[in-house]
């Protein structure tokens, strides 16, 4: 099964949850967040930039600088985090068919419709959860019955 290569949302949720859990108002360095997420500190800062611009976190430069939450974890809905990082980017992958292929033109229009449908459904589902919910542990979803 193919995996998404865009990890920004996952890293953002991890970092926001980490800040909500361990900081108690403490400023956390990018390096500490990097160790927790197992990604480069530059990547952590890149992911946190849009969240800072939206007012969810703040950063302080300098030797004792770092990151802090500015909003209660219960008020940070995951659909907002997704929108800040994903924007209007496509959810489903896409290819470019041969320009002369009539089937390809039809498929692309259908894929665009599916992409909007999937993106809307995902945003709706993410809107049901907050960073606090993640911190407390989400229940494992029940598998949906196949063939319905």
C-alpha positions in Angstrom: 0.0 0.0 0.0 1.3 3.4 -0.9 2.2 5.8 1.9 1.9 9.6 2.0 5.2 11.3 1.7 4.0 14.5 3.3 4.6 14.2 7.0 4.0 17.8 8.0 0.6 17.2 9.5 1.8 14.2 11.5 4.8 16.1 12.8 2.7 19.1 13.6 0.2 17.0 15.6 3.1 15.3 17.4 4.8 18.6 18.3 1.5 20.3 19.4 0.7 17.3 21.6 4.3 17.3 23.0 4.0 21.0 23.8 0.6 20.4 25.5 1.9 17.5 27.5 5.4 18.2 28.7 5.9 21.9 28.7 3.6 23.3 31.4 4.5 26.7 30.0 8.1 25.8 29.5 9.8 26.9 26.2 10.9 23.8 24.2 13.8 24.0 21.8 13.6 22.9 18.2 16.3 20.4 19.0 14.2 18.8 21.8 11.2 18.7 19.4 13.4 17.2 16.8 14.5 14.4 19.1 10.9 13.6 20.0 9.7 13.6 16.4 12.8 12.0 15.0 13.0 14.6 12.2 15.5 17.4 11.5 15.1 20.5 13.7 14.9 22.6 10.5 11.9 20.6 9.4 10.3 21.1 12.8 10.7 24.8 12.4 9.4 24.7 8.9 6.3 22.8 10.1 5.8 25.2 13.0 6.0 28.4 10.9 2.4 28.3 9.7 1.2 27.4 13.1 3.0 30.4 14.6 1.6 32.6 11.8 -1.9 31.4 12.8 -1.2 32.1 16.5 -1.3 28.5 17.8 2.4 28.6 18.9 5.0 31.2 19.6 8.7 31.1 19.3 11.5 32.9 21.1 14.9 33.3 19.6 18.1 33.0 21.5 20.0 30.6 23.7 17.0 30.0 26.0 14.5 30.3 23.1 12.1 27.8 21.7 8.5 27.0 21.2 5.3 27.3 23.4 1.6 26.8 22.8 -0.4 29.9 22.9 -3.8 28.2 22.7 -5.3 25.5 25.0 -4.9 22.1 23.5 -8.7 21.6 23.7 -9.1 24.5 21.4 -6.8 23.3 18.6 -8.9 21.3 16.2 -7.1 19.0 13.9 -8.9 20.2 10.8 -7.4 23.6 11.4 -3.9 22.1 11.7 -4.5 20.2 8.4 -5.7 23.3 6.6 -2.8 25.4 7.8 -0.3 22.8 6.5 -2.1 21.3 3.5 -3.8 24.4 2.2 -5.4 23.7 -1.1 -2.9 21.0 -2.1 -4.5 17.8 -3.5 -5.1 14.9 -1.2 -5.0 12.2 -3.9 -2.1 11.8 -6.2 -2.5 12.7 -9.8 -0.8 12.0 -13.1 -0.9 13.8 -16.5 -2.3 11.5 -19.2 -1.4 11.9 -22.9 -3.1 15.1 -24.2 -4.7 13.2 -27.0 -6.3 10.5 -24.7 -10.1 11.0 -24.4 -10.2 8.5 -21.5 -7.5 10.4 -19.7 -9.5 13.7 -19.9 -12.5 12.0 -18.4 -10.4 10.2 -15.7 -8.8 13.5 -14.6 -12.2 15.2 -14.2 -13.4 12.3 -12.1 -10.2 12.3 -10.0 -10.7 16.0 -9.3 -14.2 15.3 -8.1 -13.0 12.4 -5.9 -10.2 14.6 -4.5 -12.6 17.3 -3.4 -14.9 14.7 -1.9 -12.2 12.9 0.0 -10.7 16.2 1.2 -14.0 17.4 2.5 -14.7 14.1 4.3 -11.2 14.1 5.8 -11.6 17.7 7.0 -14.9 16.9 8.5 -13.5 13.9 10.4 -10.4 15.8 11.6 -12.7 18.6 12.9 -14.1 16.1 15.4 -10.8 15.9 17.3 -8.5 18.3 19.1 -4.9 18.1 20.2 -6.2 17.4 23.7 -8.0 14.3 22.3 -4.7 13.1 20.8 -2.9 13.7 24.1 -5.5 11.6 25.9 -5.4 8.9 23.2 -8.0 8.4 20.6 -10.0 5.1 20.6 -9.2 2.6 17.9 -11.9 2.9 15.2 -14.0 -0.1 14.5 -13.4 -1.5 11.0 -16.1 -0.7 8.5 -17.9 -3.7 7.1 -16.7 -4.5 3.5 -19.1 -4.6 0.6 -21.8 -2.2 2.0 
